[in-house]
Amino acid sequence: MKKWILALIVAIFASMTAFAQEQAKDAIPESKSKAVEFLKADGSLLIKEFYDLDIIKGVECQVLVITNVVTKKKLGCLRLETRYSSSYSKDSYIGTLDSDELDACIQSLQYIKDTLLPSTPEVYTEVEYKTNDGVKFGAYYANNKWTAYVYTKGYTSRSAAFLNAENIDKFIEVMRHAKALIAEKTA
């Protein structure tokens, strides 16, 4: 009888663990980034070159150029990394912007800086640009002020950095520089 109860407890524990792992998998959305997919290629020798750009409000910016040695195909992206530290853990969150997303992101940031930040909406308002990898740039109006932000991983607030107009200008500058560097290195 004791063996039967022990087996039942083990079976319940195993099913709970499997359920918790399945929920954890569901919590992190799958990336649709071309660069992330390129990195997943099996049976390929990939060269990854990292070009450091600025650090803005704790967000480390780099251009990543990936070369498939076998096919000679090259792909570039802007890589953003934030770090989170607490008394319990230290984590880093990396998000990518594919090279073909940079223009739309620059336009979005320019709109936030030039149009939204000087405005005063009458109601709570949000605006957000989301990349294929889940990087989010946006702003919200609450308590009579605009707050702009970047999340390197949109599913967790631990990846957030909050921005002012000067930081937005710096991100726009970094994105323009990244676009030119990607074009140069992948030609």
Buried (B, 14 or more C-beta within 10 A) or exposed (E): EEEEEEEEEEEEEEEEEEEEEEEEEEEEEEBEBBBBEBBEBEEBEBEEEEBEBEEBBEBBBBBBBBBBEEEEEBBBBBBBBBBBEEEEEEEBBBBBBBBEBBEEBBEBBEBBBEEBBEEEEEEEBEBBBBBBBBBBBBBBBEEEEBBBBBBBBBEBEBBBBEBBBEBBBBBBBBBEBBBEBBEEBBE
